[in-house]
Amino acid sequence: MNQSVLSLPSFAKINWSLQILGRRPDGYHEVKTLLQTISLHDDLHFEIDEGGGISLSCDEPDIPTDDENLVMRAASALKKQFNVDAGVRVHLEKRIPARGGLGGGSSNAAVSLLALTRLWNIEASAAQLLEVATTLGADVPFFLVGGRAQATGIGATISPVPENAEVAHLIVITPNASISTAKAYSALGSSALTTLGNDPILSSSHSEAKKRDSQPWPLRDSLQNDFESVIFDIEPEIRRTKETLLQAGALDALMAGSGSSVFGIFINREDQQRALSEIKPEVGWRIFPCVTVSRNEYRRVVGPPDIPFLRSFNSGPDIGA
């Protein structure tokens, strides 16, 4: 039975690690990052427009609803790629902070591709859908898959990572600070990134919290974000955000992407809730308690297995450009 309306969550992400390996000849940067979907999410509501138009509304007035928005670009690209006559009306309920390093725009784009594949009855192969996703942004292919995955190249080549049943309890804080991705890369001194090998030449930013005695956590030795060393100098408020989480008892804390959000890891929900009651936020901070979302849970919630792309994705080959 054909659907005419569909609503789906659009999950945020964090980076368990983010290494900048060097600058490529094409001007982009080579990265290696371990991505993870988390329960913080927007909601997207889709309704077919038989007239063929594509429109977007949003409950957050600062979010653009024209072709600058990746939802609009995703819908337009998919419509053109598969010669679809129908259009769509989309409403976005926004919770993921914009420009916070949490991948909200990329997630919105990927979920739009998955939703419209169903609503427009498109039989898209994995390669076709990934081709569209990659043109929209480096993080978009990851949000077609979700869970935990490693991204390499410019961030668009995705390799699934084995997951266990353990759920990580997190607190994400987005402070009143903003760093554009372009400014973050510029601050790294991009001309100095070129290297003959593939080893990262930036100093890693493992937090001092690793030196403290605390309960073990499986991914703790992987925590690293090469952006921290420069972003903390540009925006000291982001550094204070990390210090706040550590002082509240986080096992460790790390900046998400190029900022400005920072996440803290807690051993269980009780510690997470206790920390929430202790944190004294600065003006403009947004605080989100959340948990990690596995790949299986992501598939179950975002798209049923009858989507051809999701059927084709198993935990084996890399995907992406």
SULBEL-V173340 format. One record per residue. N is the residue number from 1. RES is the residue in one small letter. SS is DSSP state (helix for helix, strand for strand, loop for the rest). PSI is psi in radians with two decimals (NA if undefined). OMEGA is omega in radians with two decimals (NA if undefined). Layout:
N&RES&SS&PSI&OMEGA  N&RES&SS&PSI&OMEGA
This chain:
1&m&loop&2.28&-3.12  2&n&loop&2.44&3.07  3&q&loop&2.63&3.02  4&s&loop&-0.30&3.10  5&v&strand&2.67&-3.13  6&l&strand&2.40&3.05  7&s&strand&2.35&-3.13  8&l&strand&2.56&2.99  9&p&strand&2.72&3.13  10&s&strand&1.76&-2.96  11&f&strand&2.64&3.03  12&a&strand&3.05&3.08  13&k&strand&2.79&2.90  14&i&strand&2.96&3.04  15&n&strand&2.01&3.01  16&w&strand&-0.55&3.06  17&s&strand&2.68&3.10  18&l&strand&1.92&3.11  19&q&strand&2.37&3.05  20&i&strand&1.97&-2.98  21&l&strand&-0.38&-3.12  22&g&strand&3.00&3.12  23&r&strand&2.33&-3.10  24&r&loop&2.82&3.09  25&p&loop&-0.48&-3.13  26&d&loop&0.05&3.09  27&g&loop&-0.33&3.07  28&y&loop&2.93&3.13  29&h&strand&2.44&3.07  30&e&strand&2.21&-3.10  31&v&strand&2.82&2.96  32&k&strand&2.05&-3.03  33&t&strand&2.52&3.09  34&l&strand&1.96&-3.02  35&l&strand&2.68&-3.12  36&q&strand&2.22&3.03  37&t&strand&2.55&3.14  38&i&strand&2.91&-2.96  39&s&strand&-0.29&3.01  40&l&strand&2.27&-3.05  41&h&strand&2.69&2.87  42&d&strand&3.00&2.98  43&d&strand&2.36&3.12  44&l&strand&2.30&-3.13  45&h&strand&2.17&-3.06  46&f&strand&2.44&3.04  47&e&strand&2.22&-3.12  48&i&strand&2.39&3.02  49&d&strand&1.84&-3.09  50&e&loop&-0.29&3.11  51&g&loop&-0.17&3.07  52&g&loop&-0.03&-3.12  53&g&loop&2.78&3.06  54&i&strand&2.16&-3.12  55&s&strand&2.72&-3.12  56&l&strand&2.36&2.98  57&s&strand&2.78&-3.09  58&c&strand&2.51&3.14  59&d&loop&-0.09&3.10  60&e&loop&1.92&-3.01  61&p&loop&-0.38&-3.12  62&d&loop&-0.16&-3.14  63&i&loop&2.18&3.12  64&p&loop&2.54&3.14  65&t&loop&0.24&3.09  66&d&loop&-2.78&-3.08  67&d&loop&-0.09&3.04  68&e&loop&-0.42&-3.11  69&n&loop&2.38&-3.09  70&l&helix&-0.39&3.05  71&v&helix&-0.82&3.12  72&m&helix&-0.74&-3.13  73&r&helix&-0.65&3.10  74&a&helix&-0.81&-3.14  75&a&helix&-0.76&-3.13  76&s&helix&-0.74&-3.13  77&a&helix&-0.73&-3.14  78&l&helix&-0.72&3.12  79&k&helix&-0.75&3.14  80&k&helix&-0.76&-3.08  81&q&helix&-0.65&-3.04  82&f&loop&0.23&3.06  83&n&loop&0.89&-3.11  84&v&loop&2.32&3.12  85&d&loop&-0.65&-3.09  86&a&loop&2.82&3.04  87&g&strand&-2.85&-3.12  88&v&strand&2.52&2.96  89&r&strand&2.24&-3.07  90&v&strand&2.37&3.00  91&h&strand&2.26&-3.09  92&l&strand&2.09&2.98  93&e&strand&1.95&-2.95  94&k&loop&2.19&3.01  95&r&loop&-0.60&-3.14  96&i&loop&2.14&-3.13  97&p&loop&2.36&3.07  98&a&loop&2.58&3.11  99&r&loop&0.66&3.14  100&g&loop&0.05&-3.12  101&g&loop&0.25&-3.06  102&l&loop&0.04&3.02  103&g&loop&0.41&-3.07  104&g&helix&-0.81&-3.13  105&g&helix&-0.73&3.12  106&s&helix&-0.70&3.09  107&s&helix&-0.78&3.10  108&n&helix&-0.72&-3.13  109&a&helix&-0.81&-3.11  110&a&helix&-0.76&3.12  111&v&helix&-0.61&3.07  112&s&helix&-0.72&3.10  113&l&helix&-0.77&-3.14  114&l&helix&-0.73&-3.13  115&a&helix&-0.78&-3.06  116&l&helix&-0.45&3.01  117&t&helix&-0.66&3.12  118&r&helix&-0.86&-3.06  119&l&helix&-0.64&-3.11  120&w&loop&0.12&3.10  121&n&loop&0.84&-3.13  122&i&loop&2.24&3.03  123&e&loop&1.41&-3.09  124&a&loop&2.35&3.02  125&s&loop&2.89&3.09  126&a&helix&-0.77&-3.11  127&a&helix&-0.72&-3.13  128&q&helix&-0.77&-3.12  129&l&helix&-0.66&3.10  130&l&helix&-0.60&3.10  131&e&helix&-0.78&3.10  132&v&helix&-0.78&-3.09  133&a&helix&-0.73&-3.09  134&t&helix&-0.56&3.12  135&t&helix&-0.32&-3.07  136&l&helix&-0.45&-3.13  137&g&loop&2.75&-3.01  138&a&loop&-0.57&-3.09  139&d&loop&-0.22&-3.02  140&v&helix&-0.77&3.12  141&p&helix&-0.65&3.13  142&f&helix&-0.70&-3.08  143&f&helix&-0.09&2.93  144&l&loop&-0.33&-3.01  145&v&loop&-0.88&3.13  146&g&loop&-3.02&-3.10  147&g&loop&-2.42&3.12  148&r&strand&2.25&-3.12  149&a&strand&2.64&3.05  150&q&strand&2.36&3.09  151&a&strand&2.36&3.14  152&t&strand&-3.07&-3.05  153&g&strand&-2.25&3.05  154&i&loop&0.13&3.14  155&g&loop&0.02&-3.04  156&a&loop&-0.11&3.08  157&t&strand&2.03&-2.94  158&i&strand&2.25&3.06  159&s&strand&2.09&3.12  160&p&strand&2.54&-3.14  161&v&loop&2.37&3.13  162&p&loop&2.46&-3.12  163&e&loop&2.63&3.01  164&n&loop&-3.10&-3.05  165&a&loop&-0.09&-3.06  166&e&loop&2.32&3.06  167&v&loop&2.27&3.09  168&a&loop&2.31&3.08  169&h&strand&2.21&-3.00  170&l&strand&2.72&2.83  171&i&strand&2.15&3.09  172&v&strand&2.25&3.06  173&i&strand&2.21&3.01  174&t&strand&1.87&-3.08  175&p&loop&3.08&3.13  176&n&loop&1.12&-3.12  177&a&loop&2.66&-3.09  178&s&loop&2.31&3.11  179&i&loop&2.13&3.07  180&s&loop&2.63&3.12  181&t&helix&-0.71&3.13  182&a&helix&-0.74&3.14  183&k&helix&-0.64&3.14  184&a&helix&-0.80&3.13  185&y&helix&-0.67&3.11  186&s&helix&-0.67&-3.13  187&a&helix&-0.43&3.13  188&l&loop&-0.23&-3.06  189&g&loop&1.14&-2.95  190&s&helix&-0.54&-3.12  191&s&helix&-0.35&-3.12  192&a&helix&0.04&-3.06  193&l&loop&-0.35&-3.05  194&t&loop&2.34&-3.12  195&t&loop&2.68&-3.12  196&l&loop&-0.41&-3.13  197&g&loop&-2.94&-3.14  198&n&loop&0.05&-3.12  199&d&loop&2.40&3.11  200&p&loop&2.44&-3.13  201&i&loop&0.04&3.08  202&l&loop&2.61&3.06  203&s&loop&2.39&3.12  204&s&loop&2.76&-3.02  205&s&loop&0.78&3.08  206&h&loop&2.33&-3.09  207&s&loop&2.69&3.10  208&e&helix&-0.28&-3.11  209&a&helix&-0.41&-3.14  210&k&helix&-0.41&-3.09  211&k&helix&-0.17&-3.12  212&r&loop&2.67&3.02  213&d&loop&2.20&3.11  214&s&loop&3.04&-3.14  215&q&loop&2.50&-3.10  216&p&loop&2.71&3.08  217&w&loop&2.33&-2.90  218&p&loop&-0.72&-3.04  219&l&loop&0.20&-2.99  220&r&helix&-0.71&-3.11  221&d&helix&-0.24&-3.13  222&s&helix&-0.28&-3.02  223&l&loop&2.12&-3.09  224&q&strand&2.41&3.04  225&n&strand&1.92&-3.08  226&d&loop&-0.34&-3.14  227&f&loop&-0.44&-3.02  228&e&helix&-0.71&-3.03  229&s&helix&-0.49&3.13  230&v&helix&-0.63&-3.10  231&i&helix&-0.65&3.14  232&f&helix&-0.54&3.10  233&d&helix&-0.60&-3.13  234&i&helix&-0.73&-3.10  235&e&loop&1.52&-3.13  236&p&helix&-0.41&3.13  237&e&helix&-0.55&3.11  238&i&helix&-0.67&3.06  239&r&helix&-0.74&3.14  240&r&helix&-0.57&3.09  241&t&helix&-0.79&3.11  242&k&helix&-0.77&3.14  243&e&helix&-0.65&3.12  244&t&helix&-0.75&3.14  245&l&helix&-0.72&3.12  246&l&helix&-0.71&3.12  247&q&helix&-0.44&3.11  248&a&loop&0.02&3.04  249&g&loop&0.19&3.10  250&a&loop&2.45&3.03  251&l&loop&-0.65&3.06  252&d&strand&2.97&3.14  253&a&strand&2.66&-3.08  254&l&strand&2.57&3.06  255&m&strand&2.49&3.12  256&a&loop&2.17&3.11  257&g&loop&-2.34&3.10  258&s&loop&0.29&3.09  259&g&loop&2.99&0.29  260&s&loop&-0.06&-3.08  261&s&strand&2.61&3.07  262&v&strand&2.44&3.10  263&f&strand&2.52&3.04  264&g&strand&2.57&-3.08  265&i&strand&2.30&-3.11  266&f&strand&2.58&-3.00  267&i&loop&-0.48&3.14  268&n&loop&3.09&-3.09  269&r&helix&-0.61&-3.13  270&e&helix&-0.78&3.10  271&d&helix&-0.68&3.11  272&q&helix&-0.83&-3.10  273&q&helix&-0.65&3.09  274&r&helix&-0.74&3.13  275&a&helix&-0.70&3.11  276&l&helix&-0.67&-3.12  277&s&helix&-0.37&-3.09  278&e&helix&-0.46&-3.04  279&i&loop&2.26&3.08  280&k&loop&1.74&-3.03  281&p&loop&2.61&2.98  282&e&loop&2.93&-3.11  283&v&loop&2.27&3.07  284&g&loop&-0.08&3.12  285&w&loop&2.48&3.02  286&r&strand&2.27&-3.00  287&i&strand&2.26&-3.06  288&f&strand&1.97&2.94  289&p&strand&2.36&-3.13  290&c&strand&3.09&3.12  291&v&strand&2.90&3.08  292&t&strand&2.64&3.12  293&v&loop&2.09&-3.11  294&s&loop&2.92&3.13  295&r&helix&-0.73&3.13  296&n&helix&-0.74&3.11  297&e&helix&-0.69&3.12  298&y&helix&-0.83&3.12  299&r&helix&-0.74&-3.09  300&r&helix&-0.68&-3.04  301&v&helix&-0.74&-3.03  302&v&helix&-0.63&-3.10  303&g&loop&2.29&3.11  304&p&loop&2.81&-3.06  305&p&loop&-0.08&3.12  306&d&loop&-0.08&3.01  307&i&loop&2.16&-3.06  308&p&helix&-0.68&-3.12  309&f&helix&-0.80&-3.10  310&l&helix&-0.57&3.06  311&r&helix&-0.62&-3.03  312&s&helix&-0.24&-3.06  313&f&loop&1.98&3.01  314&n&loop&3.09&-3.03  315&s&loop&0.54&-3.08  316&g&loop&-1.54&-2.96  317&p&loop&2.73&3.00  318&d&loop&2.71&3.06  319&i&strand&2.71&3.07  320&g&loop&-3.07&-3.06  321&a&loop&NA&NA
